[in-house]
Amino acid sequence: MVSSDEAFSGWLDALRTRELERLTFREIRKGVVALSRIYVEERGRLGKAVFDGAGKRAAFACFYTPLHFLLVRAIVLELGAESPPPGTVHDLGCGLGAAGAAWALAAGRSPFVVGVERQKWAAKEARRSFDTLSLEGRIVNKSIEQAPNAQRGDAVVAAFAVNELEEAARNTLLERLRKSRGVSVLIVEPIARRVHPWWTPWRAAFEERGGRADEWRFPVELPDWLAELDHASGLDHRELTGKSLFFPTSP
C-alpha cells in the first residue's frame, strides 16, 4: 500500500503540474502573496476572496491546501485521533478536501470521507483530490449548515472554516456538535494576533465534553515546490502553526 507521505507527494505533484499548465510560476507566486495578505490583514473577506481569480485559486490549490493537509495530519497524529479509525470523516467547509484527506490517510485510508463544500470550483477540485489520493468519498455541494449528520464512530473536522461562518450559523453548528454522541470532533484555526470572540465559548463547550484546546508548532522541511514558492513569496514556513479544539469519541 502506498504510504501517506507517498500519496501526499503524488497529490502535490498533480496539483503543481495542473496549475503550471495554466499559469506561470510568477503568476502563482503573485496569488500566494495576495492570499497571504488577505489571511493576515483582511480575514473578514476570506471566504469570497480565496476563489477570486485564477492566481488566487492556483495559490490556494497548490500552496495553501498542501500546507493545510500537513498541519491537520500532524495534529491528528499528535492527538492520537487516527486510532481507532473513524468510519467516516465529515470535512465541513472542505475546500479541496485537505483536512478530511489528512485524517483518512493518517488512519490508514479506511475511513470514507464526506466533504461539504458549497463553492462549486472547490467542490470539483475536492472530488479530484479524493481520486488522486485513492480515497473513498463523496462531496456534498452544500453549506456547512446543510451537512449530513455524523453517525456513531464517525469523525468531524472543520479546518479554517468555522471563523468564516455567520454568527447564527456558527452557533447552530456548535449546538449540533454538542449534541453529537459517539463522534470525535476536531476544529482547526490559525493562531491569530487577536482571539476571535467565538473561540472562548467554543473552547468551554469542548472542555465540558472532556475535550482539549491546543496551540501547535510543528517544525517542517517543506517539499521543494512548497519551499520554492514559500521563499519566492517572502514567507517563512519552517514551522506549521495552528490552534485546535478536539474532543474524542464520547458515549
DARA-V251126 format. One record per residue. SS is DSSP state (H for helix, E for strand, C for the rest). OMEGA is omega in whole degrees, 0 to 359 (none if undefined). Layout:
BEGIN
SS_OMEGA / SS_OMEGA
END
This chain:
BEGIN
C_178 / C_181 / C_178 / H_180 / H_179 / H_178 / H_179 / H_181 / H_179 / H_178 / H_180 / H_178 / H_180 / H_178 / H_181 / H_182 / H_182 / H_182 / H_179 / H_172 / C_184 / C_186 / C_174 / C_176 / H_181 / H_179 / H_177 / H_178 / H_178 / H_176 / H_177 / H_180 / H_180 / H_180 / H_179 / H_180 / H_179 / H_179 / H_186 / H_192 / H_188 / C_188 / H_180 / H_179 / H_185 / H_185 / H_181 / H_189 / H_185 / C_187 / C_183 / C_178 / C_184 / H_181 / H_180 / H_176 / H_179 / H_179 / H_179 / H_184 / H_191 / H_173 / H_185 / H_180 / H_175 / H_176 / H_178 / H_177 / H_183 / H_180 / H_183 / H_178 / H_179 / H_179 / H_179 / H_181 / H_179 / H_179 / H_185 / C_185 / C_179 / C_184 / C_358 / C_182 / C_175 / C_177 / C_178 / E_172 / E_177 / E_183 / E_186 / E_185 / C_198 / C_186 / C_178 / C_174 / C_188 / H_187 / H_179 / H_178 / H_180 / H_180 / H_182 / H_179 / H_177 / H_181 / C_174 / C_176 / C_184 / C_181 / C_166 / E_181 / E_173 / E_177 / E_180 / E_185 / C_183 / C_181 / C_192 / H_179 / H_181 / H_179 / H_178 / H_180 / H_178 / H_176 / H_179 / H_179 / H_181 / H_179 / H_182 / H_182 / C_180 / C_177 / C_173 / C_181 / E_177 / E_179 / E_174 / E_185 / C_183 / C_177 / C_180 / H_181 / H_181 / H_182 / C_176 / C_181 / C_173 / C_180 / C_180 / C_181 / C_179 / C_174 / E_176 / E_175 / E_173 / E_184 / E_179 / C_184 / C_187 / H_181 / H_182 / H_180 / C_168 / C_186 / H_182 / H_179 / H_179 / H_179 / H_178 / H_179 / H_180 / H_179 / H_179 / H_180 / H_178 / H_185 / H_182 / C_179 / C_180 / C_184 / C_174 / E_187 / E_178 / E_175 / E_180 / E_177 / E_177 / C_171 / C_186 / C_178 / C_176 / C_181 / C_177 / C_185 / H_183 / H_186 / H_183 / H_177 / H_177 / H_178 / H_179 / H_180 / H_180 / H_180 / H_175 / H_179 / C_182 / C_181 / C_185 / E_174 / E_183 / E_164 / E_188 / E_172 / E_183 / E_173 / E_184 / C_169 / C_187 / C_170 / C_188 / H_182 / H_180 / H_180 / H_180 / H_178 / H_180 / H_181 / H_182 / H_181 / C_179 / C_180 / C_183 / C_180 / C_172 / C_173 / E_169 / E_185 / E_176 / E_174 / E_184 / E_167 / E_183 / E_161 / E_183 / C_176 / C_183 / C_180 / C_none
END
